[in-house]
Every structure is written in C-alpha cells, then in structure tokens.
Amino acid sequence: MTKNNKQINFVFLPPHSEIIKNWQVKLQDRFDNWNIKVPNTREEALSEIIEADAIFGTLDREMLSHATNLKWIQAPAAAPPAGYYFEELIKHPAKVTNFRGIYNDHISVHILALMLSLTKHINLYITQQISKKWEPLETPKYHSTFLPESTVLIIGVGGIGKETAKLCKSIGMKVIGIDSIEKENFDYIDILSTPEKLDYYLPLSDFVVLTIPHTPETEGLFDLDKFKIMKKTSNFINIGRGMTTKLDDLNTALRKNYIAGAALDVYEIEPLPINHPLWDAPNIILTPHIAAYGDLNIDDRRFEIIIENFYRFQNNNELLNIVNKSLWF
C-alpha cells in the first residue's frame, strides 16, 4: 500500500474487459491515494474525466475538451490504431505512454515462424494435406532459399526489429536494418542504414520484414513500385501496422510474380473483407493480427508498466514509454 497526501484521479475509459476491472481492484488496494474509476458508459466517462489527472484508453475530441486537469494518458496498445493521435491531442500538454517492448519476444518468434513456413512452403503442403495429395514441390523452383545463406531486410529496428534480428542472426542469416532514428549498431545487425537507402537494399534481400509503426511517413510505404524493386524470389512479411502496405498492390505483386510470397498479420482493413483477392492470392499466409498472442504473461507485462508509471507519476518522475505524439510512436 502506498501512502501519499495528494489524491490522484485516474479513469479507465470504456469499454472494459474483466482484466481492466481486476486491475482496478489491485491498483486501488496498492495505491490508496489514487481514486480509480471504471465508468461503464460514455456519459459516465465524460463526467469522471473532468477531474481526471490521468486516464487509460482511447479518448476523442469531446472527451479531451472535458479533461481540463489531464496530465497523463496511457494508450491501450503499443501502437494504437489510426486516428488515435488527433491534432488536439498532439498539441495537448498531457504525456502519452504506451506498451511498447512487451511483445518483442512473442512477435519475433511469429516472424520466424512465417519465414520458415514460406521457405519450406508449409502453407502449400498443408493445402495438399487437406486434399490428401502427395506431391513434393518442384526443386529448385520451390526450394531455392536456404535461410542460413539468405539476407533479411528488417524495416524498423525498434524492440521487435532487434529481437527479430537476433533470431535471424542465430541461424546464420545476413541482417540489414533500416530505421529512421539513429541507433548504435548491434552485433546481430550486419548493416544498419536509413530510410533513404531502402530502395538500394530491397533488391539485395531474400526477406523483407516490416516492423514499423503507422505514421504519416510510413503510410502506404509499400506499394507496387516497392514490390517491383524486390527480388522475384523474395518474400514480404508485415507484422507492424496494416496501413504501411497497400494490399491491392501486394495482391498484384503476387499474381504477377514480382515477388515469390508474402505473410501478413496486419491489414489496411481489419478484419480483411471476405471478398478481398488476397485470400486466394498465390503463396500467401494470412494470420488475424495475433502475432503478439502468447500465454497470460502479456497482460501481466501490461500491468507491470501501469504499476511502474503509477509510482513515477505520483513522485513526479519521468514516465516509462513516453510517446512522441507528433510521430505517433
């Protein structure tokens, strides 16, 4: 239990899961100087937010206009969906924090699984299995990529990108990283470069992996022009944000053999419409935005960040995982 003379008002914005309700109980027990509210409706939230020092969730312009005392916003995800950072919020003095860093291991393993599946064509063999068909795919046409001798281009060398680079390097791959923020190099990244060199490295890579967030600069980054630059034998993987990739262009690239295959966990539109041509595009793997799924420790990790920031906020210390609102991450 934490004692502090000043009362701090915190609001979990609706909608709520049972996890949020459990968090409220645990937080209230630990922080007796915090007044933690869980309003069930928008109307209740608009009332509670007036005196809120901090909130968890997604707020809109009307909510923000009511939040006259707001100093801290905990975003509900590592990279909230498009529209979360609207102009008034970007200009508002309140700090925004997110959950970045808690998914690195889960998502990097998912990326590796997709790379292995595309390399060994597990997706195609599963289709054969369903049809009870025994037909080894032609070599070398379908078995030309050997991971330990291949090159991966990771676009976005944040936490997920670095963890993915480590896994790729451990099996002998050459790793090239692209990032807009200057970083020190790492033992498991052979070349670290900037977005200006992206078109140079695309045709040199066997795998192109996107782990970048959705920002004004990355929206629609991968279009038909980018796919045309890539190797015809290369594979494209996106687990970052769907708005970075134009799905119609990816569909064209696959059907015209500009690239060999693709795997997506994120999409411009979610869920992917049932009539979208990507569903039956050649050599594609589609997963329903579940790369971060794992056991229950993900929610434990979220809660640990909230607890840490409760302590930091009440002691006027710098919060963990502060977002650059103008960049959206």
C-alpha angles and dihedrals in degrees: 000000000000121000122205129152096223118078115225120201117217127179129196102208118221145289098067136194126204087259091062091049090051090049090054092055094047094045094047090051092051100040109043093174091060121088102209118193130190106190114194100208138041090246091055090047092053088054096046096044092064092080097028118130090187139008141194120218142026120325130185133210095277093050092047091052089056093048098085095158099041117139106155135034122189107206113220095232144028089254113014119211126274113292096032093110103053122174097263092050092048090054094043115103093229115113118237121209129185141192099257117152099033096092101045098107096040095049096042090054089050089052091051090049090054092048092051092046093051093045095049093032094234089160091059094045091051088056088052091048092055088054091044088239123156107200123135110217117249119273130249093009094064100024104047099115120080109187098215089057098040135096126235123198111204113196107202115031099201123122095303093042093051093048090049090049090053092053093046092049091050090064094046104263123148107243126209119182130200121193136160092215117071110246138174114260121255132217091244096051113076096189127018116190144157133261090260088071096048095105090050094056099039096080090047095058133089093194128031112196123188117205096153125126124242108265134151088265097048099043109119091357093145108059134144092286091059094047090051090057093054125091114273087232095050130108128221123214127184122186096144113079128327096227091067092071130056103224096199089055091048089051090053092047092054096045093047092045095241085139132018102231148337143208125200135187095169131049144192087243121030124234094030107244113256091235096052112124092227090077090075101024114134118273100354131141118205123191122181101245093286102125091115094050116119137129124316093286091091091070089044089055092050091051092049090056091050092050092049091050092048088059093044094047096051091047093047092242126144111280124241119253099010112189126224094230095199089057093040093231 
